[in-house]
Amino acid sequence: MLRTLVSLQVFALATTDRIRRRLADDRGQSTAEYALVLLGAAGVALLLVAWATKTDKVTKLLNAVLDNVLGDAK
């Protein structure tokens, strides 16, 4: 009975120590930071696309660039 109790205490201490080390480990932290940066960049890109589709400025810019390139080539 005493041996079983001691072995259970050792198991509990080892388990809590293992959990404590795993919670203190920050190896996945950089992956989470990269994921948040990618989500932020995707959000900005979506806002830019939404703005570009509602205005005619992007079309005017591309037309002006193409007119200049094709005008110089002639």
C-alpha positions, 0 to 999 in steps of 0.5 A: 500500500505504501509503495503504491502511494509513493509510486503515485506521488512520484508519477504525479510529480513527474507529470506536473514537472513535464507539464510545467516544462511544456508550458514554459517551452516557446518553440511554437511562438514564432509560428504563431507570430508568423501566422498573425503577420500573414493574417494582417497582410491578407487583411490589408490586401483585401482592403486594397483590393476592395478600394481598387475595385470601387475606384477607377484610379487603378485603371487610369494608372495602368492606362497611363503607364501603358500609353507612355510605354506604347507611345515611346515605342512608336 
